[in-house]
Amino acid sequence: MPEHTPVTALPDVPAAARTHTEDLGAFVTASPSSYHAAAEMVRRAEEAGFARLTETDAWEIVPGGRYVVVRDGSAIAVVVPPSAGPTTPFTVLGTHTDSPGFKLKPRPTTGRDGWVQAGVEVYGGPLLNSWLDRELELAGRLVTRDGVEHLVRTGPFARIPQLAIHLDRQVNEGLTLDKQRHTQPVLALGEVSDADVLAELAARASTGGHEIDPADVVGYDVVVADTQAPRAFGAREELWASGRLDNLLSTHAALTALLDADADALAGIAVVAAFDHEEIGSASRSGAAGPFLEDVLGRVADGLGAHDEDRRRALAASLCVSSDVGHAVHPNYPERHDPANQPHAGGGPILKINANQRYTTDAHGAATWQAACEAAAVPTQEFVSNNAIPCGSTIGPITATRLGIRVVDVGVPILSMHSARELTAVVDPWYLARAMGAVLVR
């Protein structure tokens, strides 16, 4: 009889990987919306000694300085080495803060037949069925008449209930959800005339004795988020399930790498750029297709005495590592993957390659990434799409086009991408952070 290795005899996950991924869970939990994610980045950066910059103020940038700036749901953190000068290049770790799901519509209080509901619009490309029968929250920002922005989150508040099988006997042969009729969450019993979603949000945004009058809420950006806590599971708890891994996993890894980096050892000016609106194309003032990163890099260079020629030289020598989650080979659908390139969960971060430049990795970028992974003692693997199944894209091509700097696309292999709850291996986020740290000091 052949010998069999019991599941319980599989190798243990390194303690450092567990610590990293548990902190990722805390980051995700604190970030139900892109606005919360940007705020959590600022909180962690300020705790580490970064100075908060405001775009409407004059900036004083000095060698050895550490800075963080927010534009809506995007945040950029910068570490300037003590030796930096006008032509010092940038090393950018680029990610995004938003996730596919639902966004609150205008006139959001709706319902019928004794149910109060929230009117929502589909945001990006979520797996709709994965949002059914989950306790959901509303989270985002409210803006009052005085122009003040208030972050808000409700905690468990709503649910999109699925139709019982008794009323749809063919549901297991194919579930079809109408994006308008079948995705509006319920949140209370009663008549619509007696409820007000914005009043509930205003009440929950009122903190420190400061009450917000619902009538003063004149603008809002509020999304729906899953409230189930991230957690490890599996025979050796080597798997990790969480909402919003796409792409808070990369954002957390990049920020961790930056905060852990030795400023004296940096290869250039280290930057983490976490953008909103990637899931809907990045075309916004705070998205990767907007001018946010270019503005910040330009102002940092100006503060170091750079002129136009200096800035061009610095950008020509710069690098951006664009990090977004990718597809691990799916054991139930292996035919959907390239037969020769099948990245496995637990096998380390992936290098994304696409002949049509949906990912921007080229030979030089691939060599840089390989060297970083080797320096960090991190395994790495390649991802390329099955020719019959077009791949998505990232902020990578957009950043390369806007700034003209070399960009390499990487990520972590996951399952259930764009689900309300995604799956990765505990070790892979830790591997990614280590490799990113090696890039910063290459």
N, C-alpha and C positions, 0 to 999 in steps of 0.2 A: 504494500500500500504506500502511496506517496505521502511524504510528510507535509503537514499543513501548519502554517503559522497562524495562531489565533489572532483575531482582531485586537485583542487586548495586549498583544505582545508587540504592537507597532511602536516605533520610536516615540519618545516623549517630545512634546513641543518645548523648545528652549524657554526658560523663564523670562528672558528679555523680550521674546516675541509675545508672550502672554501679557506682560506689562504694557508693551506698546499698543496691543490691540484693545486691551481694557481702556486705555486712555483714548483710543479712537472711539470706543463706545461712548465715553463721556463727551467727546467732541460732537458726535452725531446727536446725542441726546440734547445737548445745548443748542443745536442748530436745526430747528424744524423748518426754517426758511432761509433763503440766501441772506436776508438782512440779519438774522440771528447768527449765521455763520460768520459774516463779516465782523459782527460785534464780538464774537467769541475769539476770532483771530486778534482783534485789537486788545481784548482783555488779556490774552496770553502774552502778547508782545509787550504790552505795558508792564505786565508783571515781571517780564525779563529785562526791563530797563529801556525799552524803545520809547521814543518821543512821538506823540501823536501830532501829525501835521494836518492842517486844514487848507484846502485848495485855494480859498479866497485870501489867505494870509501870505505874506512874504516868507520864503523858506531860507533858513540858514543851515546849509549843508557843510559839514566839516569832516575831514578824515577821522575815522574811528567812530563816526556817528551811527546810530541805529534809529530807524524811522518807520512809521506805519501811517498809511493814509487810506481813507474810505471814500468811495463814490457809490452811493446807493447800496446795492447788494454785493459790491465788489470791494476787495481790499488788496493793497500792495504793501509788503514789508520789505525794507531795504537795510542791509548791513554794509557800511562803507569801510573797507580796510584802512588801518592807520596810514598805510603807504600810498593810498589812492591819489591819483592826479587827473588832469584833464583828459588823458587818453586811456585811462584804465577801462578795460572792457567789462561787460556785464555778464553774469551767469544767472539766467532767469529760470526758475521752476514755475511753469505755468499750469494752472488747474482751473476748475470751475466750481461754483458754490451752489448752483441750482440743480434741481432734480425734476424728472418728469412727474406729472400728477394732475392736479386741478387747481384752478385759481378762482377766487370769489368774483362773481359778476356784479355790475351795478344793480341796484334794487335787489339785494341778495336774499331778502326774506320771501319765501314762496311756500308752496305746499298745497295739500288737498286731502279730503276724506279723513279729517281729524289728525293729520300729520303736519307738523311744521318742518320745512326743509330749507336748505341753503342752496341758492342758485349758483352753480359753478360752471366754469368753462374748462375744457381740456387744455392742459399746458404740456407742450411737447408730445412725446410718443409713449405714454405709459402702457403697460400691459393691463388693460382695463379690468379684466377678470380678477387680477390679483388684489384689487382694491375692495372687492366685495367682502362684506361681513367682517370688517375690521373696525376697532374703535379708533376713530380719527380725531384729529384736532385741527383747529384753524390757527394759523400763525403768520405773522408778517409785521407790517407797520401801518399805523394810522397817522395821518397828518391833520392837525387842528388848524383853526382859522388863523392862529398866531404864527403858523409856519413851523411849529415844533413837531418833530417826529417822535412817535411813541411806539416802541416794540410791544407786541402783544402775542400771547399764546394762550389757548383755552384749556389745554389738557384734554383728556377724552371728552368728546363733545358731540360727535356725529358718527353716522354709519351708513354705508350704501348697502341696503339689504337685497340679497338675491331672491329671485322668485323661486318658490318651492317646487320641487320636482313633480309634485302632484298636479301643478298647474302648467307644467311644461315637460311632458313625458319624453320629449326628444332632446332634452338639454345635454345629455351626455354624448349625443351624436354630433353636437356642434352648438356652442354657445355664441349667440350674436347679440351684442349690446349696442343699442342706439345711443350715441354719445349725448344726445339731448334728453331723451326720455328716461333712460335707465341708469344714469350716473349721478342723479341729484341726491345727496345724503339727507337722511332724516335726522332731526336733532331734538324734537320735542313732540309731545302730544298737545293738541289744542287747535285753535283757529289762527290762521295767518294774521288776522287783524289784531290779535292779542300778543303778537311776538315781534321782535325786532333784533335781527342778527347783529346789526351795528351797535345797538345798545348793549348787547351782551359783550361785544368786543371792547367797547368803551369802558364798561365796568371792570373788565379783567385787565385793562391797561392802566387803570387808576392805581397808582402806588404811592406809598409814602404820604398818605393823607391828601394827595392831589387828585381831586375828582375830575374826570373828563365828561363833559356834557355831550351826549350823543349828537346833539344838534351842532356841535362845534367840529365834528369830524367831517371834513370836506374832501378828503382824499384817502385812499387806502390801497395797499398792495398786500393781499392776504391769500395764502395758499392753504391747501389741505395736506396734512402730514400724518403718517402712521405713528401711533403712540406706543407700540410694542417695543420693549427695551431690547437693545442689542444683546446677544449672548453667544457664548461658546456652546457647542454640542458635539455629538459624535462619540464613537467608542472611546477615544482618548481626548475628547473635547478639542479636537484639532480643526474643527470647522467653526465658522463664524457667520451668523445671520444678523442682518441689520437692514433697516431702511436707509436710503440715501447714500449707500456706498458709492454710487455713481453721482457725484464724484467727490464726496467729502473724504473718502479714503485717501485720495491723492492729495487733497488740500491739507489734511492732517499730516500726512507723511512729509510733504514739502515744508510745512511750518516747523515740524519737529526737527527736520534736518537743519533748517536755518537757525533755530534757537540753540541747537547743540553745537553749531559750527564754531571753530576757533577763528576769530576775526583775523588774527595774525597769519593764519595759514590759508586764507581764501585766495583763489586763483584770480578773482576779480571782484567787482561790486556784486554782492549776492542779493538776489531779488526773489521773493515769492509773489506771484501775480495770480490771484484767484478771482475769476471773472463770473459775473452773473450772465444769464441768458444764453449759455452755450446750447442748451437743449432746444432752443427755438431759433438758432442760426447766428447768435452773437451780434446781430446788427442793432446795437443800442449804444447810448453814451457810456454805459458802464460795461458793455460786452467787449469781447476780444476784437471785434471788428471796429470798435470805437477808438477814440484817441487816448484812453486812460493811461495805458502803459507807456505810450510814446510821450505823453505829457510828463509823467513821473520821471522817466529816464532822462528826458531833456532837462528838467529842472534840477535833477541831481547832478548831471554833468555841468550845467551852468554854475551851480554852487561850488563846484570844484575848479572853476576858472576856464571851462572849455569854450572854445569858439567853434564855428561850424565845421571847420576842417578836423578839429579834435574829436567832435562828436561822430563824424563819419568814420574816422579811424577806429574809435572805440566800438562802434556797432559792427564794423567789419570783422573785428576780432571776438565778437560776443557769441554766446550760445544760449539757446532756449531749449530746455527739456520740457516738452509738452506731455503731461501725464494725465491719462484718463483710463478708466477701467476697460478691460477687453474681455473677449470670450474664452473661457476655459472650454476644452473639449467636453461635450455633453455625453454622458454614457448612454443615454437613451436615443440620442440623435447623432452618432458619430459621422454619418454621411453628410451632415451639413457643414463639416469642416474640411479644410484642405487635407488630403490624405497623408501628406508628408510633414506638415507643420501643424501639430496638435498640442498646444500648450496645456499643461496640466496644473490644476490647483495644487499648491504646495511646491511647485517647481521653480518658483522665483518670478520676478517681474518679466514682462514680455516687451520685446522690441517690435514695434508695429511697422509693417512695410506694405506699401501699396504702389503698384506701377503707375497708377493714375493720379498720384499725389494727394489722395484723400488723407494719407499720412505722409509726412514730409521727410521721413528718414532717408538719408543718402549714405554713401559709403563712409564718408568722414564722420558723420553722426553716429553710424553704427560702430565704428572703431572707438569713438570716444565713450560710448555707452559700455562697450565690452570692457574697456580698460577700467572704467569706474566700478563695474561689477566685480572684476577680478581684484581690484584694490580693496573692496569692501568684503571680499570672500563671500559673495552672493551669487547663487546660480541664476542664470538668465536663459530665456527661450524666445523663439521668434513666433510672431503671429502674422499670417497672411490669409486673406479670405479665399474660400472656395470660389472658383471663377464664375460659377452660376449664381452666386449669392453676393450682391454688391455690399461693400462694407459701409459703415457710417464714416463720420469724420470727427475732427477735434478742433481745438483752438490752434493747433500746429500750423496748418496751411495759412490760416488767417494772419497769425503772428509773423510768419515768414514773409507774407505778401506786404503787410503794413510796414515792417521795419527792415526787411532785407537781411535779417540775421539768420545764421544757420539754426535749424530746428530739428530735433530728433523726437519722435513720438514713442512713448513708452506707456506702461500701465501695469495693472495687476489682473490676472485672469479670474473671472468670477462666473457664476451661473445665475440665471434668472435676471439678467440685465433689464432694467426698466420695470421690474416688478416693484410692488410696494415694499417687498422685503427680499433682499438680494443675499447671495451666498459667496463666501470666499474661504480660503484656508487661513488659519490663524497666523502662520508664518509669513505669508506673502506681503501684507502691509509693512511688517518689520523689515523684510528684505528690501522693499522699495525705499523706505526711509534711509536705510544704510547706503544704498546705491546713490541716492540723491545727495547724501552727505559727501560721498566720494567725488561726485561731479563738482561740488562747490570748491573743493580743494585740489582739483586735478592738476 
